[in-house]
């Protein structure tokens, strides 16, 4: 195809029949809010589709003849608009046609569009990142560069896929937030504790902060149980003396002592028990 025609096609908007557009097989988004789609469909009925979708064009030729029998399109970006347009019952949709592109590019385009619109839930985003890593051999830093995130964000998002299925679904449907997954992942090596915390988050509607506090307490209780009897007895004596929770972490002959307080008054009381105030001098 002549280069000038190619450039013009890239810039032009075409009206394409909806029935000729096939979905993007690499669409990372799996959940679509039905109520939001209906609202968008109503807007499309009244105002039309204001932003074109992006598609690739494929010519279907006759066997051995080379004659073009039909043309079909594959969606690259604009899944919500396409679904809402079908719901609205309109026959055509505005589209920008991209030249034939590979599977990796199809996923990247769909992923980046959804990320820019913040349309992906955290689990869908994690699955899309995993596909880029596993199927297309991209490094985490390369994925991060493509989607405009830090490598740490990509790594932490991928960790969501290590959660049990029930918890992954909780994230997907919005029953818990991505923030709630951090304390759950803290307990990954203790599935029973992790399950109990998830149940508590759901039942008590715990905030992320409360869930993190609960996870830390569970981890401390486990560390306490792992202490040798002599150290555990010493820890209990310190708690009785100070009137608050004390945590001893041992690393061989070395370690760390943590003392909890929950108010300015309690901090002052603890400090006075450790270091008595100096007697007032005349």
C-alpha positions as CSV (number, residue, x, y, z in Angstrom):
1,X,0.0,0.0,0.0
2,X,1.3,3.5,-0.9
3,X,2.9,5.2,2.2
4,X,0.8,8.3,1.8
5,X,-2.4,6.3,1.8
6,X,-1.1,4.4,4.9
7,X,-0.4,7.7,6.7
8,X,-3.8,9.1,5.7
9,X,-5.5,6.0,7.0
10,X,-3.7,6.3,10.4
11,X,-5.0,9.9,10.8
12,X,-8.5,9.3,9.4
13,X,-11.7,8.2,11.2
14,X,-13.8,5.6,9.4
15,X,-17.4,4.5,10.1
16,X,-17.5,0.7,10.4
17,X,-20.4,-1.6,10.8
18,X,-20.4,-3.1,14.3
19,X,-21.1,-6.6,13.1
20,X,-17.7,-6.5,11.2
21,X,-15.7,-5.8,14.4
22,X,-14.4,-8.8,16.3
23,X,-13.2,-8.4,20.0
24,X,-9.5,-8.2,20.9
25,X,-8.5,-11.7,22.0
26,X,-5.9,-10.1,24.3
27,X,-8.3,-7.8,26.0
28,X,-7.1,-7.8,29.6
29,X,-10.3,-6.6,31.2
30,X,-12.7,-9.4,32.1
31,X,-15.3,-7.6,34.3
32,X,-17.6,-4.9,32.8
33,X,-20.0,-3.1,35.0
34,X,-23.4,-3.6,33.5
35,X,-25.0,-0.5,35.0
36,X,-22.1,1.7,33.8
37,X,-22.4,0.1,30.3
38,X,-26.2,1.0,30.2
39,X,-25.4,4.6,31.2
40,X,-22.8,4.8,28.4
41,X,-25.3,3.3,26.0
42,X,-27.8,5.9,26.9
43,X,-25.2,8.6,26.3
44,X,-24.3,7.1,22.9
45,X,-28.0,7.1,21.9
46,X,-28.2,10.8,22.7
47,X,-24.8,12.1,21.6
48,X,-23.2,9.3,19.6
49,X,-19.7,7.8,20.1
50,X,-17.5,10.8,20.8
51,X,-14.1,9.0,20.7
52,X,-13.3,6.5,18.0
53,X,-12.3,2.9,18.8
54,X,-9.0,1.5,17.4
55,X,-9.1,-1.5,15.1
56,X,-6.9,-3.4,12.7
57,X,-8.1,-4.3,9.2
58,X,-8.0,-7.8,7.7
59,X,-8.8,-8.7,4.1
60,X,-10.3,-12.1,3.4
61,X,-9.2,-13.4,0.0
62,X,-10.5,-16.3,-2.1
63,X,-8.5,-19.5,-2.1
64,X,-6.0,-19.4,-4.9
65,X,-7.6,-16.3,-6.5
66,X,-6.1,-13.5,-4.4
67,X,-9.4,-11.7,-4.9
68,X,-10.7,-9.8,-1.8
69,X,-14.0,-11.4,-0.8
70,X,-14.6,-9.4,2.4
71,X,-13.1,-7.2,5.0
72,X,-13.2,-7.7,8.8
73,X,-11.8,-5.8,11.7
74,X,-10.3,-6.7,15.1
75,X,-10.7,-4.3,18.0
76,X,-7.5,-3.0,19.6
77,X,-8.9,-0.4,22.0
78,X,-12.4,0.7,23.0
79,X,-14.1,-2.4,24.3
80,X,-16.6,-0.5,26.5
81,X,-17.6,1.8,23.7
82,X,-18.1,-1.1,21.3
83,X,-20.2,-3.0,23.9
84,X,-22.3,0.1,24.8
85,X,-22.8,0.9,21.1
86,X,-24.1,-2.6,20.5
87,X,-26.4,-2.2,23.5
88,X,-27.6,1.2,22.1
89,X,-28.4,-0.5,18.8
90,X,-26.5,1.8,16.5
91,X,-25.3,0.2,13.3
92,X,-21.9,1.9,12.8
93,X,-19.1,3.2,15.1
94,X,-16.2,5.6,14.3
95,X,-12.9,3.9,14.2
96,X,-9.2,4.6,13.6
97,X,-7.6,1.8,11.6
98,X,-4.1,0.6,12.6
99,X,-1.9,-1.5,10.3
100,X,-1.7,-5.2,11.0
101,X,0.0,-5.6,14.4
102,X,1.3,-8.6,16.3
103,X,-0.2,-10.2,19.4
104,X,2.2,-8.5,21.8
105,X,1.2,-5.1,20.5
106,X,-2.5,-6.0,20.7
107,X,-2.2,-6.8,24.4
108,X,0.0,-3.7,25.0
109,X,-2.5,-1.3,23.3
110,X,-5.5,-2.8,25.2
111,X,-3.6,-2.8,28.5
112,X,-2.3,0.7,28.2
113,X,-5.7,2.1,27.2
114,X,-7.4,0.4,30.2
115,X,-4.6,1.6,32.6
116,X,-4.9,5.2,31.3
117,X,-8.7,5.1,31.9
118,X,-8.2,3.2,35.2
119,X,-10.7,0.6,33.9
120,X,-8.8,-2.5,35.0
121,X,-9.4,-4.0,38.4
122,X,-6.1,-5.0,40.2
123,X,-6.5,-8.7,39.4
124,X,-7.0,-8.1,35.6
125,X,-4.0,-5.8,35.7
126,X,-1.9,-8.5,37.3
127,X,-3.1,-11.1,34.8
128,X,-2.2,-8.7,31.9
129,X,1.3,-8.1,33.4
130,X,1.8,-11.9,33.8
131,X,0.8,-12.4,30.1
132,X,3.4,-9.9,29.0
133,X,6.1,-11.6,31.1
134,X,5.2,-15.2,30.5
135,X,4.0,-15.2,26.9
136,X,6.0,-12.4,25.4
137,X,9.2,-12.7,27.5
138,X,9.2,-9.2,28.8
139,X,11.1,-8.3,32.0
140,X,9.3,-6.6,34.8
141,X,11.2,-3.4,34.2
142,X,10.2,-3.5,30.5
143,X,6.5,-4.0,31.5
144,X,6.9,-1.1,33.9
145,X,8.3,1.2,31.2
146,X,5.5,0.2,28.8
147,X,2.7,1.1,31.2
148,X,4.3,4.0,32.9
149,X,4.6,2.4,36.4
150,X,7.6,1.6,38.6
151,X,9.1,-1.9,38.6
152,X,8.0,-2.2,42.3
153,X,4.4,-1.5,41.3
154,X,4.5,-4.2,38.7
155,X,6.2,-6.7,41.1
156,X,3.7,-6.0,43.8
157,X,0.8,-6.3,41.4
158,X,2.0,-9.7,40.2
159,X,2.1,-10.9,43.8
160,X,-1.7,-10.7,43.9
161,X,-1.7,-13.8,41.7
162,X,-0.1,-15.8,44.6
163,X,-3.3,-15.3,46.8
164,X,-5.8,-18.1,47.1
165,X,-8.6,-18.1,44.5
166,X,-11.2,-16.8,46.9
167,X,-9.1,-13.8,47.8
168,X,-8.3,-13.1,44.1
169,X,-12.0,-13.1,43.4
170,X,-12.6,-10.8,46.3
171,X,-10.2,-8.3,44.7
172,X,-11.8,-8.8,41.2
173,X,-15.3,-8.0,42.4
174,X,-14.3,-5.2,44.7
175,X,-15.1,-7.0,48.0
176,X,-11.6,-6.0,49.2
177,X,-9.3,-3.4,47.9
178,X,-5.7,-3.8,46.6
179,X,-4.6,-2.2,49.9
180,X,-6.1,-5.1,51.8
181,X,-4.0,-7.6,49.9
182,X,-0.8,-6.3,51.5
183,X,-1.5,-7.6,55.0
184,X,-2.9,-10.8,53.5
185,X,0.4,-11.3,51.6
186,X,2.3,-10.8,54.8
187,X,0.8,-14.0,56.0
188,X,1.4,-16.0,52.8
189,X,3.5,-18.6,54.6
190,X,0.7,-19.3,57.0
191,X,-2.5,-20.1,55.0
192,X,-4.7,-20.7,58.0
193,X,-3.8,-17.3,59.5
194,X,-4.3,-15.7,56.0
195,X,-7.7,-17.3,55.6
196,X,-8.8,-16.1,59.1
197,X,-7.7,-12.6,58.4
198,X,-9.5,-12.5,55.1
199,X,-12.7,-13.7,56.9
200,X,-12.3,-11.0,59.5
201,X,-11.7,-8.3,56.9
202,X,-15.0,-9.3,55.2
203,X,-17.1,-9.8,58.3
204,X,-15.9,-6.8,60.2
205,X,-15.3,-4.5,57.2
206,X,-11.8,-3.8,58.4
207,X,-10.0,-0.8,57.0
208,X,-6.6,-1.3,55.3
209,X,-4.9,0.1,58.4
210,X,-6.8,-2.2,60.8
211,X,-6.1,-5.2,58.6
212,X,-2.3,-4.3,58.6
213,X,-2.4,-4.0,62.4
214,X,-4.1,-7.4,62.6
215,X,-1.5,-9.0,60.3
216,X,1.3,-7.6,62.4
217,X,-0.2,-8.9,65.6
218,X,-0.6,-12.3,64.1
219,X,3.0,-12.3,63.0
220,X,4.1,-11.2,66.4
221,X,2.1,-13.9,68.1
222,X,3.7,-16.5,65.8
223,X,7.2,-15.1,66.6
224,X,6.3,-15.2,70.4
225,X,5.3,-18.8,70.1
226,X,8.6,-19.6,68.4
227,X,10.6,-18.2,71.3
228,X,12.5,-20.5,73.6
229,X,10.8,-20.9,77.0
230,X,13.4,-18.7,78.8
231,X,13.1,-15.8,76.4
232,X,9.3,-16.1,76.4
233,X,9.2,-15.9,80.2
234,X,11.5,-12.8,80.1
235,X,9.1,-11.2,77.6
236,X,6.1,-11.9,79.8
237,X,7.9,-10.4,82.9
238,X,8.7,-7.2,80.9
239,X,5.1,-7.0,79.8
240,X,3.9,-7.3,83.4
241,X,6.4,-4.7,84.5
242,X,5.6,-2.2,81.8
243,X,1.9,-2.9,81.5
244,X,1.9,-3.2,77.7
245,X,2.8,-5.6,74.9
246,X,6.5,-6.3,74.4
247,X,8.0,-8.2,71.5
248,X,11.4,-9.9,71.5
249,X,12.9,-10.9,68.2
250,X,16.0,-13.1,68.3
251,X,18.6,-13.6,65.7
252,X,21.2,-15.9,67.3
253,X,22.8,-14.0,70.1
254,X,21.5,-10.7,68.8
255,X,17.9,-9.4,68.6
256,X,15.5,-6.6,69.0
257,X,13.0,-5.5,71.7
258,X,9.8,-3.6,70.7
259,X,7.5,-2.0,73.2
260,X,4.0,-0.8,72.2
261,X,2.2,2.2,73.4
262,X,-1.2,3.6,72.3
263,X,-1.2,7.2,73.7
264,X,1.0,10.0,74.8
265,X,0.1,9.3,78.4
266,X,1.0,5.6,78.1
267,X,4.3,6.4,76.5
268,X,5.1,8.7,79.4
269,X,4.1,6.0,81.9
270,X,6.3,3.4,80.2
271,X,9.3,5.7,80.0
272,X,9.0,6.6,83.7
273,X,9.0,2.9,84.6
274,X,12.1,2.3,82.5
275,X,13.9,5.5,83.5
276,X,12.4,7.0,86.8
277,X,12.2,10.8,86.7
278,X,15.1,12.5,88.5
279,X,14.3,13.7,92.0
280,X,13.7,17.4,92.1
281,X,16.6,19.4,93.6
282,X,16.2,22.4,95.8
